[in-house]
Every structure is written in C-alpha cells, then in structure tokens.
C-alpha cells in the first residue's frame, strides 16, 4: 500500500516527537528513550525514502560554512541569553550526564556514539525534510505542496517555519528562531535541501563536540 506523500514526511517527525513525549512518563528512562527514537526514526526514513522529493546536494560546501557559523551563533547566543535573561533562558538544573549514568564504558561510549549519529545524521535529515521541504512548500501551496518549488521564496514560510521550528526546541526557542532563519536563507539561495541537511548536521556535530569538551550537558 502506497503511503500518501504528506504522511511520509510527517511520520518520521511524529515518531521522534511521540516517543519523546512518552519518555516524560518514564523517570530515568531518557537514555533508552533516546536510543529507541533514534533507531525507529532512522528506520522510518529509510522505508519512506522513495516518497521524498529527490534531494539535491548542490552547494554542499556552503552548507558546511553555514553549519560552522551556526555553532557559534547557537552556543554564543544561548550563553548570552542565559546570562542576561536568566529567568527566561536558564539552563536545565539537572541535565542528563552520561558519564554519571553509565557504569559500563561499553554502554557509555555506545550511547554517546548513537547520540552523535542521531544528532548529526538522523535529526538533520528528518527535520530538513519536514520543515524546509514539506512544511515550507505546504505554506506556499496548501492544496498540494509539490506545486511549490524547493526553496521558493515567500515571507510566510520564512517566518512561520522559523517560529514552528522554535516550538520543538524548548529553552533554545529564541536561539533556534535565528538559526532557522539562517537555514531558511540558505535554502532560498541554494534551492538545495541537501545543503540545509549538511548545515544542520555540521552544527549538531560541532555542538556535540562542544558538549563533550566542556561537559555543558544542558546543550544536549
């Protein structure tokens, strides 16, 4: 049975967010919930891949540049907001620390590897397909999103997608709005979902490096 195109785009994001929500009912289950949603979301993307618009990887190098700029924007802006507006942007008091959770080195580094692969590969593909492929074009052509081109300009998708992107990023909502606008600009300039995926992946990979080096677990 063929899955509708819009459902194919929605399903991976739905799996990821749905399992995240269910994790709220399992105290102490965060590491296993994260593994489950990473694996199931990856499987969904693989199974549904034929339904997605073919990804073009032109301007991949610009995606790398934007991704590097993005990590300075994300970390720098968030740290600044936490300092000047602590009541609004205070970091989580007890963020998950894998080094304080896993006694087995195998479990510890295995989990960290899954966390990085998910953040740098699975999440960028899932989110860019959902937000800047499906979501962006749906705003431009609500009756049939495929009537709108990849990266077709419009103020409504540029602003609405940035705002919606912020809703799933919790305490980083202001930082994520700015980051999403930067990726939106990349999309319009390159007409390349591939470049956006690369930018997203590079930022997330460098964020993992920052977290592991500085042990600033609130950013994970």
Backbone torsions as a table, in degrees:
resi	resn	phi	psi	omega
1	UNK	NA	128.3	-178.6
2	UNK	-78.7	131.0	177.7
3	UNK	-84.6	136.2	177.6
4	UNK	-56.4	146.0	-176.5
5	UNK	-58.7	-42.9	-178.1
6	UNK	-66.6	-38.0	178.1
7	UNK	-64.5	-36.9	179.9
8	UNK	-60.8	-37.7	179.2
9	UNK	-74.8	-34.7	-175.3
10	UNK	-78.2	-35.5	-171.1
11	UNK	-58.4	-49.1	179.8
12	UNK	-59.8	-42.7	177.8
13	UNK	-64.7	-38.7	178.2
14	UNK	-63.0	-40.6	177.6
15	UNK	-62.8	-46.7	-177.6
16	UNK	-62.3	-49.0	-178.0
17	UNK	-72.1	-36.1	-179.5
18	UNK	-64.3	-45.3	179.1
19	UNK	-67.7	-35.7	175.8
20	UNK	-59.6	-44.1	179.8
21	UNK	-64.7	-41.3	179.2
22	UNK	-63.8	-30.9	179.5
23	UNK	-61.7	-22.0	178.6
24	UNK	-65.9	-17.9	-179.9
25	UNK	-94.3	0.5	-178.2
26	UNK	-122.0	93.7	-179.3
27	UNK	-65.1	128.0	-179.8
28	UNK	82.8	2.9	-177.0
29	UNK	-95.1	6.1	-174.2
30	UNK	-50.9	-49.9	-175.4
31	UNK	-60.4	-37.5	-178.4
32	UNK	-77.7	-34.0	175.4
33	UNK	-62.7	-40.6	-179.0
34	UNK	-65.8	-41.5	178.4
35	UNK	-61.6	-44.3	-178.3
36	UNK	-62.1	-45.8	-177.2
37	UNK	-72.1	-31.5	177.2
38	UNK	-65.1	-46.2	-177.8
39	UNK	-68.8	-47.1	-177.4
40	UNK	-66.7	-36.3	177.2
41	UNK	-67.2	-41.5	177.4
42	UNK	-61.5	-42.8	178.5
43	UNK	-62.0	-43.5	179.7
44	UNK	-61.2	-42.1	179.4
45	UNK	-63.0	-40.7	-179.7
46	UNK	-66.3	-46.7	-178.2
47	UNK	-64.7	-39.2	-175.3
48	UNK	-89.9	-1.4	-174.3
49	UNK	-49.9	-41.6	-179.0
50	UNK	-61.4	-20.7	-177.8
51	UNK	-82.5	-16.0	-176.6
52	UNK	-83.1	150.0	173.2
53	UNK	-60.4	138.2	-178.4
54	UNK	-56.6	128.8	-177.8
55	UNK	-83.9	129.0	174.5
56	UNK	-98.2	139.3	-175.3
57	UNK	-109.3	19.9	177.7
58	UNK	-64.0	152.0	-178.3
59	UNK	60.8	29.0	178.8
60	UNK	-58.1	-34.7	-178.3
61	UNK	-65.9	-33.2	177.1
62	UNK	-70.4	-33.1	174.5
63	UNK	-61.3	-39.9	177.6
64	UNK	-62.1	-45.7	-179.2
65	UNK	-61.7	-47.5	-179.7
66	UNK	-63.5	-37.4	178.2
67	UNK	-63.3	-39.6	177.7
68	UNK	-67.5	-44.2	176.1
69	UNK	-59.5	-38.3	-177.0
70	UNK	-61.1	-35.2	-178.8
71	UNK	-69.6	-36.5	177.1
72	UNK	-67.9	-39.8	177.8
73	UNK	-64.6	-46.6	-174.3
74	UNK	-65.6	-53.7	-177.7
75	UNK	-70.5	-45.7	-178.0
76	UNK	-62.0	-46.4	-178.5
77	UNK	-67.0	-41.9	-178.0
78	UNK	-66.3	-42.4	178.1
79	UNK	-63.3	-37.8	178.7
80	UNK	-66.5	-43.0	178.9
81	UNK	-64.2	-39.3	178.7
82	UNK	-63.5	-29.9	-178.5
83	UNK	-80.9	-43.9	-173.8
84	UNK	-89.4	-24.6	179.9
85	UNK	-131.7	62.7	-174.6
86	UNK	-61.9	-28.3	-180.0
87	UNK	-70.4	-25.7	-178.8
88	UNK	-97.3	-33.5	-171.2
89	UNK	-124.9	25.5	179.2
90	UNK	-61.4	136.9	178.7
91	UNK	-68.9	161.7	178.1
92	UNK	-57.3	140.1	-176.1
93	UNK	-71.4	-37.8	-177.7
94	UNK	-129.9	68.8	-179.9
95	UNK	-67.0	156.0	-178.3
96	UNK	-67.6	125.3	178.5
97	UNK	-116.0	105.3	-177.4
98	UNK	-61.1	-30.0	-179.4
99	UNK	-70.1	-22.3	178.2
100	UNK	-96.8	-0.9	-175.5
101	UNK	-107.6	-45.3	-175.1
102	UNK	-96.4	126.7	175.5
103	UNK	-85.2	-29.6	-179.0
104	UNK	-85.4	126.5	176.4
105	UNK	-59.5	-33.0	179.1
106	UNK	-63.1	-47.8	178.6
107	UNK	-65.6	-41.9	-178.6
108	UNK	-59.2	-57.1	-174.7
109	UNK	-77.2	-25.2	173.7
110	UNK	-65.7	-43.7	179.2
111	UNK	-65.5	-43.3	179.7
112	UNK	-60.4	-40.9	178.5
113	UNK	-62.5	-44.0	178.4
114	UNK	-64.2	-40.8	-179.9
115	UNK	-61.8	-41.9	-179.2
116	UNK	-70.8	-44.7	179.4
117	UNK	-61.6	-40.1	178.5
118	UNK	-64.0	-48.0	-176.9
119	UNK	-68.0	-35.8	-173.1
120	UNK	-93.2	-17.2	-177.0
121	UNK	-124.9	-60.0	-173.7
122	UNK	-65.3	-51.9	-177.2
123	UNK	-62.6	-46.3	178.3
124	UNK	-58.9	-42.2	178.9
125	UNK	-65.2	-48.8	-179.3
126	UNK	-58.6	-50.0	-174.7
127	UNK	-71.8	-39.9	-178.9
128	UNK	-68.9	-36.6	175.0
129	UNK	-64.3	-42.3	-177.5
130	UNK	-73.3	-50.8	-173.5
131	UNK	-79.2	-54.4	-169.4
132	UNK	-99.4	-3.4	169.5
133	UNK	-103.2	-69.3	-177.1
134	UNK	-69.9	-54.4	-175.6
135	UNK	-62.1	-48.0	-178.9
136	UNK	-58.2	-47.7	-176.8
137	UNK	-73.4	-28.6	177.4
138	UNK	-65.8	-37.7	177.5
139	UNK	-64.3	-37.8	180.0
140	UNK	-75.8	-35.1	-176.9
141	UNK	-137.7	77.4	-173.2
142	UNK	-63.2	-25.0	-179.8
143	UNK	-77.9	-30.2	177.4
144	UNK	-159.8	101.1	-173.3
145	UNK	-59.4	-24.2	-177.8
146	UNK	-73.6	-7.4	175.2
147	UNK	-76.5	-17.9	177.3
148	UNK	-94.5	145.3	-179.1
149	UNK	-82.6	157.2	174.9
150	UNK	-63.1	124.3	177.9
151	UNK	74.7	15.3	176.7
152	UNK	-64.7	131.7	-172.7
153	UNK	-74.2	146.8	171.7
154	UNK	-176.4	136.1	178.0
155	UNK	-61.0	-41.9	-178.9
156	UNK	-55.6	-52.4	179.8
157	UNK	-66.3	-34.6	-179.3
158	UNK	-60.1	-43.2	-177.4
159	UNK	-85.4	-41.9	-176.4
160	UNK	-67.5	-43.5	-179.8
161	UNK	-64.1	-39.2	177.1
162	UNK	-61.5	-41.9	178.9
163	UNK	-67.0	-42.1	179.8
164	UNK	-68.7	-37.0	177.2
165	UNK	-58.7	-37.1	-178.7
166	UNK	-67.0	-28.7	-175.5
167	UNK	-66.5	-21.6	-178.8
168	UNK	-103.6	13.3	-178.9
169	UNK	-119.6	19.8	169.7
170	UNK	46.9	-124.5	-174.9
171	UNK	-64.1	-14.4	180.0
172	UNK	-96.1	21.4	-171.4
173	UNK	-60.3	-44.4	-179.0
174	UNK	-66.9	-44.2	178.1
175	UNK	-61.3	-40.5	-177.3
176	UNK	-70.9	-29.0	175.8
177	UNK	-62.5	-47.1	179.8
178	UNK	-63.5	-44.1	-179.7
179	UNK	-62.6	-43.0	-179.0
180	UNK	-64.7	-35.8	176.8
181	UNK	-66.0	-37.1	177.6
182	UNK	-64.2	-42.8	178.2
183	UNK	-69.8	-34.5	175.5
184	UNK	-61.7	-40.9	175.9
185	UNK	-63.6	-39.5	177.0
186	UNK	-61.8	-42.8	180.0
187	UNK	-61.3	-47.2	-178.2
188	UNK	-64.7	-40.1	-178.1
189	UNK	-70.1	-41.3	-172.8
190	UNK	-96.8	-22.3	-172.5
191	UNK	56.8	34.5	-172.1
192	UNK	-131.0	109.7	172.8
193	UNK	-65.0	-33.5	178.8
194	UNK	-58.8	-43.0	178.6
195	UNK	-63.1	-37.1	179.1
196	UNK	-68.6	-40.6	177.3
197	UNK	-60.6	-44.3	-179.7
198	UNK	-64.3	-44.0	178.3
199	UNK	-59.8	-45.2	-179.8
200	UNK	-62.6	-44.9	-179.4
201	UNK	-64.9	-40.7	179.7
202	UNK	-65.0	-45.7	178.2
203	UNK	-59.8	-46.1	-178.5
204	UNK	-66.5	-37.0	178.1
205	UNK	-65.4	-45.2	179.4
206	UNK	-68.1	-30.6	175.5
207	UNK	-65.1	-38.6	176.8
208	UNK	-62.8	-40.7	177.7
209	UNK	-61.9	-45.4	178.6
210	UNK	-58.8	-47.7	-178.2
211	UNK	-60.8	-44.5	-177.0
212	UNK	-71.8	-33.5	179.9
213	UNK	-74.6	-45.2	-174.8
214	UNK	-97.3	-3.1	-178.9
215	UNK	53.3	38.4	177.7
216	UNK	-94.2	77.8	-170.3
217	UNK	-65.9	-19.2	179.1
218	UNK	-60.8	-24.1	-179.9
219	UNK	-79.8	-6.6	174.8
220	UNK	-105.2	NA	NA
